[in-house]
């Protein structure tokens, strides 16, 4: 799904996030956003997917996610996982007429340059970058009146360290067919989110992607790690869970509104994901 939330606030488009996932819980639903993201695991471990590449990330390690890249997280070895992330509008760091921004950050923003996706402390550049990232993350709870300025300075210093260590390099884009497939998949995900309340077939989704049904299903599984039907049902269930909490609609109407025309199937799927019936979910304190 495309993430539409505002990260940070107007004038300071930087969002800080801390997530704790117990053993067996979903780590991070596959999604994308136009902002860049730095994510570090602070406890446990997980597999994070960026595009079609997988990274096993353990406590003290981090990943960098370019803007627009599909990414998600999955359990690894049944381990719980706690991670922290900072999401930033890269354009905010590029000043008007700033020669440095144009030379380094604009090419990164446009996908012409790239940073390493996976960071560890085993190499000097990784140790320096992780240290800077921890300093930026620590500013989330700061009451310093210059906090926002320090966050900006910290992010620029992080980029400076990576550039000094030669880690900002020309990007080697994937195969044209792979890039087209990823963009078509994003289009399909948006289509699913717009039309989830009615019956959708894999054939219709494949037509939206401009692919054969079999090829579409293979591409979808490669990026999303589940079938189109499983993803659609999970999205419908998230919508239903939200409606149960923010409306007084009968459960049967919530099911229909969410795209489930078989009430028994809805109850079964909801219980499998949330561990209780829709009625019990609504009644939780």
N, C-alpha and C positions, 0 to 999 in steps of 0.2 A: 504494500500500500504506500501511497505517497503521504508523507507526514506533513500535515498542514498547520501544526501548532506553531505559535510564535516562540522562538527561542530568545530568552532575555526579554528586553523591552525596547520600545522605540528609542533610538539614540544609543542603545547599549545592547546590540543583538548577540549576546553571549548567554547560553544556557548551561547551567551546571546540573548534573544528575548523578544520583547515587542509587543503585539498585541492588537488593539482596534477593537471591534466588535459592530456595531450598533444593535439596536433592530431588531430582525428577521433575522440577518445574521448568517451564519454558524460559529460556534465558533472554532472548530478544527476538520478537517477531520480525520476519523479513520485511524490509521497507526501504524507502529512500527519501532523501531531502536534499535541497540544493546547497545547504551549508556543509562545511567541512566538519569533521568530528575526530577528536582524540579520545580514545577509550582505554583505560587501564584496569586490569584485574587486581583487586587488593586482597582477595581471599578465594581459595579454591582454584578452579580451572574450568575452561569451557572451550568449545570450538566456535570460532567466529568465521563467517563466510562473507567475503567481499567479492561481488561478481560471481565468478566460478571458482575462486581460490579459497581454500580452507586454511585456517591458522589455529593451532592449538596454543591457547594463551593461558599462562599460569600466573599466580600471584607475583607481582613485581614486573610484569611484562605489559606491553601496550600495542595497540594497532592505530593506524591512521586511515581514515575513510574519506576519500575525496568527495566533493559535492556531486550529487546525482548518481552515486553508485548504489545499487541494490546491496543490502547487507543484513545479516541476522546472526543470532547466536543460538547454540545448541548444547545440551549437556554433554560432558565428557567424562567417561568413567564413573558416571553416577554421582559426580561431585557437586556439592553446593557451589555457588559462585556469587561473589560480591564484586561489583565493578563500579567505577566512577567514570564520568564522561564530561567533556566540555564541547559544546557545539557552537560554532561561530560562523557568522556571515563574513566570508573572506573579504568582501568588498569594503567592509567597515575598516579594515586595516590598511586599505590602499587610499592614500590621500590624493586629492586632486592635484595633478601636476607633479606628483612625487616620483622622481626618477627611480628610486629604489623599488617602490611598489610596482612600477611598470616593468622593471627589469626582472623581478623575481616572483612577485605574488600574482600579478595578472596572468603570466603564462601558466602558473599553477591553477588559477581559477578557470582558465580556458581549456585545461586538459593538455596543454603542450608540454608541461613539465610535471614531474611526479616526485613524491617522497616515498621512502620505504614504507611498506604496509605494516611490517611487523618489527617491533622494537624489543630488544633485550639489553641487559647490562653487560653482556659478554664483550661488546666492542665499545671503544671510547665514545663514539658518537651516540650510541644507544644510552649509555650511562648518563651523558650530559643531557640528552633530550628528555629522558625519564625524570631526571632531577628538576628540570625546568617545568615539566608538566605537573609534577607534584606541587611545585611552588604556586602555579596558577590555580590548581584545584583547591589549595589551602585558602585561597582568597575568597572562596564562596562565603565563608562565615565571618569574614573580617568586617569590623565596624570602622575601619580606617576611612575617613572622609575622601581620601584619594583612591579608594578601592578600585573604581572603574578604570582610572588611569593606570594603576598598577597591573590590572588584568591585561590591559592593552600592551603595556611595556613588557609584561611577561610573555605574552604570545609572540610579540615581535622578537624578543630575545630567544625564544624557542626556535623560531624560523632562522634567526641569525646563526645559532649554534649548528643547526642542520646544514645551512649553506656553507659555513666555515669548514665543516667536515666533509664537504663535497657530496652531500646526500640529496640535493635538489638536482635532478638530472632530466634530460630530455626524455619524454615519455615514449615508450614503444607501445603504441596502441595495439589492441587485439586485432584479429582478422576482421575485415569489413563485415563479413557475414555474422560474426559473433556480436559486433557492435549493433548491427541492425536488429538482431534477435533480441538483445537486451532492451532496445528502445521499443520494439513492438510489444514485448512482454509488459513494459510499463504501461503502454496504451491499453492493453487488455486488463491489467489490474485496475486502472481507473474506470474502465467500462464495467467491470464487475461491481465496483463500489457504487456506481451510479444506477445499476439495474439489478442489484441483488434481491430486491423484493419480488421479482417475478421469476418465472421458470427460465433458467439458462442452461443450454446444452453445451457440451464440449465442442460440438460441430459449430455452433454459433460463435463461440470464443475463438476457435481456430480461424474462422472467416474474418473476425476482427483483426487477428494477427496476420492475416494473409498467408497462412501456412496450411499444410494438410493436417488433418486431425491427429495422425500419429506423430508427425514431427512436432506439432505444437505441444502435445502431451509430454514428449521427451524434453523439449526445451524448458517447459514449465517445471518439471521435476528437477532438472539440473540446477535451476536457480532457486526454486522455492522449497525443495526437499519434500514435496508432497504433490498429490495429484490436484488438478484444477478443482475437482469436486470437493476434495477435502479442504482446500483453501477457502472455497466459497462457503462451505458449511461453517467453518471456523469464523469467518467474517460475519456471517449471519448470526451466529451465537453471541459474538461480542456485541452486536447491535441489540440483540434481544436482552442481554444482561443489562445493558445501559437503559433500555426502555423499562425494564422491570423496576429499576431504581428511581427513574425520573418521571414515571407516569402511574396512573391508577388503572390503566387498561387491564381488562381480564387477560389471564395468561394465554388463552386461546387466540385473542386478538393480537397479542404481542407476537405469537408464533407466526400468524398469517402476515403481519406487517413485516416480519423479518425474512419472509420467503419460504416458510415451512407450511406446506398444505397438508402434511400428515402430522397430526398432533402427537400421536404415540412416538413417532420417529423423533420429533422435536424433543420430547421429554427424555428419551433415551440418550440422544446426543448431548443434551444439556447436562444431564447427570454425569456422563462420561468425562466432560471437560471441567465442570465446576464442582463435582462431587456431591451434588444435592439436586433436588427438584427445583424448578423455577420458583414455585411458591415459597419453598424454604429459603432460597437465595434472596427473595424480596424481603423476607422477614428477618434477615440477619441484622444484628444491632450495628 
